[in-house]
Amino acid sequence: MAFEFTFPDVGQGITEGQVVKWLVKEGDSVTEDQDIVKVETDKAIVDIPSPRTGTILAIKVKEGNTVKVRGALVIIGESGESPTNITESPKKSGSVAVVGELEEAPDKPLNIPKQSILTKSVGPKVLATPLVRKKAAELKVDLATIQGSGPNNRILERDLTTTKKEPTTESSGVSIKRKYDSYGYLERIPLKGIRKKISESMMTSLSSTAQLTTMDDIDCTKLWKLRLREKKRLASKKIKLTFMPFIIKAVIMTLKEYPWLNASVEGEEIIVKKYYNIGIAVDTDDGLIVPVIKIAENKSIETLAKEIITLATKSKERTIDLMDMQGSTFTITNYGSIGGKYGTPILNLNESAILGLGRIFDDVVIEKGRVKQKKMLPISLSYDHRVIDGAMASRFIEKLRLVLAEPNKIK
């Protein structure tokens, strides 16, 4: 008997996904556990398998469209069986992919008697200044369709974008959106997927914590030289060595002395973590993804280098496992790799601190009466002021400075 297979709850608080690619088409035979569709959630792209053997009778969601958890994905049954006996899930409004987008109309459907628009004509009764008429011509707006808001129904410039009408009816089921404002045409991009999740998480973080950022420059001259030596050694093993593994180890050594930066607030308690799961922000085409290196304190520089490459590659390809993005206790974001110097990183949820790394630059300093050229690493430490005072943050930075000053001692 035919049945409706819905988008399953894949966990981690995911409520919807976007169909990226169907691996089958209507009429295809499938077996149980065969992957039938790729769905992009706000965390990763997941392969959804068929729950049973049968024939694809109807695909309910087109590629590029969004489906809610427990929303209909596909109908599976016997070959030749009709899918019409299946009760369809209620259609939901508000999706850009469902409602579509038309040009030159207000954001909400308007009840406008069709005849009243058709019988209007541009003439002396339309009151508008030459400037407004010129603007209307540029925007290709018919002034006869405008209800003026000025004296004697005079059409003002603001009326061109706030009350411009296009015939439609509530029963048409079509929501029409303007593709222009008073200055020109617009591109509307749905806020969805990773970008939507980032928006929600960042707004929640800012509204639920007291965030503050302290910035400084750290001498990394010796680290620069050490990394160059180790980079050549690991290159023979086909391992790309960046500064990040050294920074991770140095941060962990510092967190052990200032554990409240490796904590979270839960209700009336500060939860200090005795393990170090370090989140690494990765820039992808869809937005930032933060994979997590678990129990990083037990891993060597070489191991960290390999794991960073693996996680970054999976993040960019959107093949990363959901579990690889959970459980971080402290996050490091390296915007310096694309040229940034300072920033105000926003805390990840359930963390009390995040470290931003800027672009390393050359500086001249006076040291023991002598002028020396140094490699300086700009850092920005954001922290939850409910847990960490400015003094503690400054001490953390000072300790990190001392650790990085002697990178050969980093373990």
Stockholm file with secondary structure:
# STOCKHOLM 1.0

chainA/1-411         MAFEFTFPDVGQGITEGQVVKWLVKEGDSVTEDQDIVKVETDKAIVDIPSPRTGTILAIKVKEGNTVKVRGALVIIGESGESPTNITESPKKSGSVAVVGELEEAPDKPLNIPKQSILTKSVGPKVLATPLVRKKAAELKVDLATIQGSGPNNRILERDLTTTKKEPTTESSGVSIKRKYDSYGYLERIPLKGIRKKISESMMTSLSSTAQLTTMDDIDCTKLWKLRLREKKRLASKKIKLTFMPFIIKAVIMTLKEYPWLNASVEGEEIIVKKYYNIGIAVDTDDGLIVPVIKIAENKSIETLAKEIITLATKSKERTIDLMDMQGSTFTITNYGSIGGKYGTPILNLNESAILGLGRIFDDVVIEKGRVKQKKMLPISLSYDHRVIDGAMASRFIEKLRLVLAEPNKIK
#=GR chainA/1-411 SS CCEEEECCCCSTTCCEEEEEEESSCTTCEECTTCEEEEEECSSCEEEEECSSSEEEEEECSCTTCEEETTCEEEEEESTTCCGGGSCCCCCCCCCHHHHCCCSSCCSSCCCCCHHHHHTCCCSTTCCBCHHHHHHHHHHTCCGGGCCCCSGGGCBCTTHHHHSCCCCCCGGGCCCCCCSBCSSSBCCCCCCCHHHHHHHHHHHHHHHHSCEEEEEEEEECHHHHHHHHHHHHHHHTTTCCCCSHHHHHHHHHHHHHHSGGGGEEEETTEEEECSSCCEEECEEETTEEECCEETTGGGCCHHHHHHHHHHHHHHHHHTCCCGGGGSCCSEEEEEGGGGTCCCCCCCCCTTCSEEEEECCCEEEEEEETTEEEEEEEEEEEEEEETTTCCHHHHHHHHHHHHHHHHSGGGCC
#=GC SS_cons         CCEEEECCCCSTTCCEEEEEEESSCTTCEECTTCEEEEEECSSCEEEEECSSSEEEEEECSCTTCEEETTCEEEEEESTTCCGGGSCCCCCCCCCHHHHCCCSSCCSSCCCCCHHHHHTCCCSTTCCBCHHHHHHHHHHTCCGGGCCCCSGGGCBCTTHHHHSCCCCCCGGGCCCCCCSBCSSSBCCCCCCCHHHHHHHHHHHHHHHHSCEEEEEEEEECHHHHHHHHHHHHHHHTTTCCCCSHHHHHHHHHHHHHHSGGGGEEEETTEEEECSSCCEEECEEETTEEECCEETTGGGCCHHHHHHHHHHHHHHHHHTCCCGGGGSCCSEEEEEGGGGTCCCCCCCCCTTCSEEEEECCCEEEEEEETTEEEEEEEEEEEEEEETTTCCHHHHHHHHHHHHHHHHSGGGCC
//
